[in-house]
Amino acid sequence: LTWYAAVQATSTVETRTRILLHGLAERYGVRRERGQLITLDLSLTHHDLARMAGISRETITRIIAALAKNGIVTRTGIQRDTITISAMSALACPKE
């Protein structure tokens, strides 16, 4: 399965979000800080990300906030987030 197909085939919304962010980072992310951080500056809204994951906007907002609280991602922006991923391994190995 491609990473996008894996998003659609996954059962939990948290896992869908993690796989989605991981796949976007692998494909479109810009590595910074000697590869330790990956920045996604794709001008995607939470609504866009939610549609890609097949979940509600409210749910993806809650999950991204939890990932930020746990130090896995940081967010900047108002309408469209720039997401910086500091723990790719945490996204790559989600718990079901």
Protein Blocks (a to p, Z undefined) as FASTA:
>chain_A
ZZklmmmmpmblklmmmmmmmmmmmmmmcceehhlaccddehpafklmmmmnopafklmm
mmmmmmmmnomaccedjklccdddfblmlmmmccZZ
